[in-house]
Amino acid sequence: MKQQGFTLLEVLVAVSISALIGVSAVQLLSSVGDTSRATQARAAEIAALQRFNQVVSRDISQFISRPIRDEYGDQQAALLLDSGDYPLEFTRAGWRNSPVSEDPRSTLQRVAFRAEGLDSEVCEPALNRLAEAAGVAPEEYEGEGDCLVRYYWNVLDRSSDSEAAAQVVVDRISDLTFELLTQTYDENGAVSSQNVLTAWPPVDAASENGRPVAIKWRFVLPDLGEIERLWLIAYDGSTW
């Protein structure tokens, strides 16, 4: 009886085709996984930017010209830009009380923003989230940069034991800078000049620096690149 089977060449062709299909499938799955991770990272960045916009917009839109006293008893201006322990610090209104509170506090709040290193204690929640997204342990995470932290105090005029509470606003940020736009007005209320400052209050109090009207934030997010945001500063009619 004559036996029939595959020739060696046919077997080799079949193995080659199977191997090619397997390699293609692996590459396709790897590409899908990379795309999914990139999409998730971009979505996380956009969500972080939206959260940043919400938090900062809420604070700056409620700005009020109310100076404070720091923990040393010294008076500090309602707005500090590169003039203290924090790059930006100011007083805001609209800090709502709990509707069931029996001991309501002030609705004014002192807030500050500062970029902190990812290896700092205050950025630990951000580091844990970044490491989880990267699929590594926090101590193995190699990303560089800072996290953006919002600080706030429970009282306006602080005592020696007043401590700021911290809230991470953006998990990863770099190159954070601020610019303050000021305007001066003539006797008719028209704008006579404008200045862009990187510090406030001005060192030379006698110079014509005008009134702060807007503040620009500039920073870099890893996946979105450089971001600029300009916020108008609310004016309550007080003198600066």
Secondary structure, DSSP 8 states (H G I E B T S, - for coil): -------HHHHHHHHHHHHHHHHHHHHHHHHHHHHHHHHHHHHHHHHHHHHHHHHHHHHHHTB----EE-TTS-EE-SEEESSSSSSEEEEE------TT-SS---S-EEEEEEEEETTSGGGHHHHHHHHHHHTS-GGG----SEEEEEEEES-SS--TT---EEEEEEEEEEEEEEEEEEEEE-TTS-EEEEEEESSBS-S-TTS---EEEEEEEEEEETTTEEEEEEEE----S---
